[in-house]
Amino acid sequence: MKTFMNFDALILLSGGLDSVVSLSYIIHNFKYDKILALFFDYGQKVVNQELNAVQNICKFYDIDLKEIKLNFLENLIDKTEAPNINENDLDNVNICLNTAKSVWVPNRNALFLNIAATFCDKYNIKNIVIGINKEEGVTFPDNKIEFIELQNKVFEYSTLNKPKIIAPMSNFTKNQIVETGIRLKAPFEFIFSCYNSKTGKHCGSCESCKRLLRALQMNNQVNLINQIFN
């Protein structure tokens, strides 16, 4: 069995915009060079696309990857397609609350973070990195910094080594995250941030796609838009 000693950090890596730029951020700003990525397969509709993205990203940064299957969770999630949304409605809280409800995975971030903390406690890894953002924190309560602060307090009691959760993008909008990723030369060509895609391309119509598309447009990333969406 492989051991995971002497890692600077463990990151929850989904292959989406927030987690990829968070990874790039800790590599460039914290100078972490030994990182363990956790990818969770919980029966999500786009698991193959996400895993492919994560594998490419881990290869790009030369970091270790562990895939964890959560078969029980597959029976607790809704696999219907997320609703399409108009870009003009991205700041309409009521509409986005409906989208959030349609893609909600029960207790997901808390579950993932606690699994990560288990690895940290066993292998004395001091930092857990998660990609959450201010923009979606409006409708996803487990994207709020308050959630992270509470979870850190839990780890003071539930673990011996007391790992700390780092959320580099927690106060950033998607626009700011894209801007940061461009500056850090994050591998945008590998990201996958879509709820509904049946191929390797983003559907371009779900809320996650619309937020990514708007952020890329605001940063004048025409080539990336064509590569990711067309």
Secondary structure by P-SEA (a helix, b strand, c coil): ccccccccccccccccaaaaaaaaaaaccccccbbbbbbbcccccaaaaaaaaaaaaaaaabbbbbbbbcccccccccccccbbbbccccccaaaaaaaaaaacccaaaaaaaaaaaaaaaaacccbbbbbbccccccccccccaaaaaaaaaaaacccccbbbbbbccccccaaaaaaaaaaaccccccccccccccccccccccaaaaaaaaaaaaacaaaaaaaccc
